[in-house]
Amino acid sequence: KTVFVIFMVLVPILLLNMLIAMMGNTYAHVIEQSEKEFVKQ
């Protein structure tokens, strides 16, 4: 039972962390692309 409780606490935190990392990566990519487009014009 203890292992299950630890699992239920850790998994959502890890998933949320992965989601934040993916969003941060996407945001950085979008900024990079917009800078390239700005330089082109």
MARTI-843052 format. One record per residue: residue number from 1; residue in three letters; chain; z, y, x of N, C-alpha, C in turn. Coordinates in pm, 1 decimal. Atoms other than C-alpha are relative to their C-alpha. Layout:
BEGIN
{node NUM,'ALA','A',{Z,Y,X},{Z,Y,X},{Z,Y,X}}
...
REM end
This chain:
BEGIN
{node 1,'LYS','A',{0.0,-121.1,83.0},{0.0,0.0,0.0},{0.0,126.9,87.0}}
{node 2,'THR','A',{-5.8,-117.1,-88.4},{82.8,243.9,281.1},{-136.7,30.0,60.8}}
{node 3,'VAL','A',{132.8,-16.1,-60.1},{-255.6,184.4,444.6},{-95.3,62.6,-101.2}}
{node 4,'PHE','A',{85.9,-53.4,106.2},{-428.0,257.3,112.2},{25.1,149.5,-20.6}}
{node 5,'VAL','A',{-34.9,-141.2,18.4},{-242.4,588.4,74.4},{-55.3,82.9,115.4}}
{node 6,'ILE','A',{53.3,-70.0,-117.8},{-333.8,692.9,430.2},{-151.2,12.5,-12.0}}
{node 7,'PHE','A',{145.7,2.2,16.9},{-695.1,593.5,359.7},{-43.5,103.1,-103.5}}
{node 8,'MET','A',{35.4,-92.5,108.3},{-702.8,794.3,35.2},{22.3,146.4,40.1}}
{node 9,'VAL','A',{-22.4,-136.6,-47.5},{-571.0,1101.7,219.3},{-103.6,37.5,105.1}}
{node 10,'LEU','A',{90.4,-30.0,-110.9},{-793.8,1077.7,528.3},{-146.3,10.8,-40.7}}
{node 11,'VAL','A',{142.9,2.8,35.8},{-1129.9,997.6,364.9},{-48.2,132.4,-60.0}}
{node 12,'PRO','A',{48.2,-128.8,53.4},{-1159.8,1316.2,152.0},{-1.6,110.6,105.4}}
{node 13,'ILE','A',{-4.5,-101.2,-105.6},{-1057.8,1529.4,452.4},{-119.7,-16.5,92.4}}
{node 14,'LEU','A',{114.3,26.1,-87.8},{-1320.6,1361.5,671.4},{-131.3,37.2,-67.4}}
{node 15,'LEU','A',{123.1,-32.0,73.0},{-1590.0,1395.1,404.2},{-18.0,151.2,-12.5}}
{node 16,'LEU','A',{5.7,-145.6,12.5},{-1506.1,1761.6,350.5},{-36.7,63.5,134.0}}
{node 17,'ASN','A',{29.1,-48.4,-134.4},{-1514.7,1819.9,726.4},{-147.6,-19.4,33.1}}
{node 18,'MET','A',{141.6,27.8,-24.6},{-1859.0,1656.2,748.5},{-88.3,95.6,-79.9}}
{node 19,'LEU','A',{76.0,-91.3,85.8},{-1985.1,1869.8,458.9},{-1.3,141.4,58.9}}
{node 20,'ILE','A',{-9.6,-132.8,-61.3},{-1860.7,2189.0,625.2},{-85.8,7.0,125.7}}
{node 21,'ALA','A',{80.0,4.0,-122.7},{-2022.6,2086.7,954.2},{-148.8,5.5,-32.3}}
{node 22,'MET','A',{141.1,1.2,39.7},{-2354.6,2016.6,779.8},{-42.4,137.7,-50.9}}
{node 23,'MET','A',{31.7,-132.5,53.8},{-2342.5,2351.1,596.7},{-8.0,102.7,112.4}}
{node 24,'GLY','A',{1.0,-90.0,-114.8},{-2260.9,2535.3,920.6},{-126.0,-17.6,81.9}}
{node 25,'ASN','A',{121.4,30.8,-75.5},{-2549.5,2362.0,1095.7},{-122.0,55.7,-72.1}}
{node 26,'THR','A',{112.1,-49.9,80.7},{-2790.0,2448.9,812.9},{-4.5,152.5,4.9}}
{node 27,'TYR','A',{-8.7,-146.4,-5.3},{-2669.2,2811.2,813.4},{-52.7,52.1,134.0}}
{node 28,'ALA','A',{46.0,-40.3,-133.4},{-2727.6,2839.9,1190.0},{-151.3,-16.4,11.0}}
{node 29,'HIS','A',{144.5,26.0,-3.4},{-3075.8,2689.7,1146.8},{-75.7,107.9,-77.8}}
{node 30,'VAL','A',{63.8,-103.1,82.9},{-3164.7,2937.3,870.4},{-0.1,134.7,73.1}}
{node 31,'ILE','A',{-8.9,-125.6,-75.7},{-3045.7,3232.8,1081.5},{-101.4,-0.4,114.2}}
{node 32,'GLU','A',{94.3,13.9,-111.9},{-3249.7,3105.0,1375.8},{-143.9,18.9,-48.2}}
{node 33,'GLN','A',{135.2,-11.4,55.5},{-3563.0,3071.7,1160.4},{-29.1,143.5,-43.2}}
{node 34,'SER','A',{21.4,-137.2,47.1},{-3516.1,3417.9,1009.3},{-19.8,94.9,118.2}}
{node 35,'GLU','A',{18.5,-82.6,-119.9},{-3484.2,3570.3,1356.9},{-140.8,-18.6,56.2}}
{node 36,'LYS','A',{135.5,27.5,-48.5},{-3809.5,3400.8,1461.3},{-103.1,70.9,-87.4}}
{node 37,'GLU','A',{91.5,-66.3,93.4},{-3984.5,3532.0,1149.6},{3.1,151.8,20.7}}
{node 38,'PHE','A',{-15.2,-143.8,-21.1},{-3847.9,3881.0,1216.8},{-75.2,44.5,125.8}}
{node 39,'VAL','A',{68.5,-31.8,-125.8},{-3985.0,3875.3,1573.3},{-151.3,-3.1,-19.5}}
{node 40,'LYS','A',{144.5,11.8,26.2},{-4329.1,3769.6,1443.5},{-56.9,126.5,-62.2}}
{node 41,'GLN','A',{52.9,-114.2,76.7},{-4362.0,4074.3,1218.5},{0.2,130.7,78.0}}
REM end
